[in-house]
Amino acid sequence: MDYERFKEKLMEILTTMIPKDATLHLQSVTKNNQVHLDGLAILSPNSNISPTIYLNYYYDDFLNQFYNLDEEETKIQELKLQEYLVTIATTILKIHNENLPTENFSVSFFKDFEKIRSKIVFKLVNYEKNRDLLRGIPHIPYLDLAIVFLCFLDSQFGQNATILITNEHLKLWKVLDRELYEIAILNTPCLLPEEFCTMEALIENLMEITDLPDSNLPNQQFIQDVIKDSNYLESSSFPNKNGSMYVLSNHSKLFGASCILYQNLLKKISEHFSSSLYILPSSIHEVIIIPSNDCSSLSQFTQMVQEVNETQLSAEEILSDHAYFYDESKKAILYT
């Protein structure tokens, strides 16, 4: 079953399961790094906002279970396939119901800049991989990345719900890119406070955060490859200065790599270890920090980042193909 047939069958099953006054709306959504996904929304006449659920991920799981079956196996699996599609449809409805906002979204609220000023945050994206997107949104170039801006909505609109701020919004509000940055540099650490822990502590806590969306989980394969290839050992607890590998993100595990922008945060970490820092972007949601005053391994770490991006990380989660080095003396980030 190819992807188009998979979508068709799944939509047929969902149509029989949703309320009679609800409708299914499927549209192509451009995500980070110009990744195009099929976003499904279940629309109700009583609500003007609905969570978007991406079908592509379910097809990937389908392929893992039903790909490369021979003719005899296919006949045996036909019933299981139908049951599997019903299970997916049930899961989609469950996710929809659990994340359905408790109230309608007020368009007038978003038109008033003063009402959203306190909700403006930033995130980091790859500059080259998002050139088309950046043409239509306010942004500030940074290293090989771009700082872009979001409105971080209240929890009643769904867990970690955000709206990307566009050039059209700036025209409406009559504000400039730099003004957004000055606001976001204050808001982001408050709304998405940093979380800095040892690699060991992260691994111990992975079981506790498995209820997070997959896209918000730390890149475990990247972490394992760094441990295997770099001869660094994680410490037993923070702030033990003898440790060498740490993970920097935020409490929501949402766009946590942007923590490297927080005012004086890298400076404080560097001062704590009395050391410069390697910064390895393991995804848009976190970076790995390795204290070291020797920057000679920067190209080696860059190669490692590129290999993991190509083989282990989904395209939309990639932040950069470069490792960085925070120079303690210069108070600046360098990269190859």
Buried (B, 14 or more C-beta within 10 A) or exposed (E): BEBEEBBEBBBEBBEEEBEEEBEBEEEEBBBBBBBEBBBBBBBBEEBEBBBBBBBBEBBEEBEEEBEEEEEEEEEEBEEEBEEBBBEBBEEBBEEBEEBBBEEEBEEEEBEEBEEBBEBBBBBBBBBEBBEEBBEEBBBBEBBBBBBBBBBBBEEEBBEBBBBBBBEEBBEEBEBEBEBBBEBBBBBBBEBBEBBBBBBBBBBEEEEEEEEBEEBBBBBEEBBEBBBEBBEBEBBEEBEEEEBBBBBBBBEBBBBBBBBBBBEEBBEEBBEEBEBBBBBBBBBBBBBBBBBBEEBEBBEEBBBBBBBBBEEBBBEBBBBBBBBBBBBBEEEEBBBE
